[in-house]
Amino acid sequence: MTLKELNFFYKLSENPQVTQVANELNISQSAISLAIKSLENSLNEQLFDRIGKKLILNEKGKYFKEKTFPHYLKLIDTQNIFLENRLVGNIKVASSKTISNYIMPNIYFDFLTKYKDVKLDILTINSSKILDLILKSKLDIGLIEVNFENSNIIKEKLSHF
């Protein structure tokens, strides 16, 4: 079962004219028919009654639509979030006390304003603890004021001060 098959299913559940749906989606009638057949095969159920060139939603199809449509909308919404904005989820950030107090507040504010689907877990801890947490994969980003050498950590110098 694919999102494309489900999209065709929901379109046809509202408009039984395969030709009209195909024109609306700018695809061939046979592509829609194959997708619906594939969906029905994956469910081992017929969801439409075929009457001429029309596909009329049957009782199994109505039940399937009722149970799946809210989830489909959530999947499409999530897909759109990823297409529009690749940055989502939780990011664990730690910085040393000086950086936390004087540099990061405006950066955090600007970042969270721009990336509304991101939650920042912010810590203020010493540099050695930051390096330790990064090595243990318990921290995504660490901002420190000391120089260090460790081939297991990717580092980027942000300032020459």
Salt bridges, closest charged atoms under 4 A:
GLU14 OE2 - LYS65 NZ 2.21
GLU24 OE2 - LYS11 NZ 3.20
GLU40 OE1 - ARG50 NH2 2.73
GLU45 OE2 - LYS60 NZ 3.51
GLU59 OE2 - LYS62 NZ 3.35
ASP121 OD1 - LYS119 NZ 2.64
ASP132 OD2 - LYS136 NZ 3.18
GLU149 OE2 - LYS155 NZ 3.33
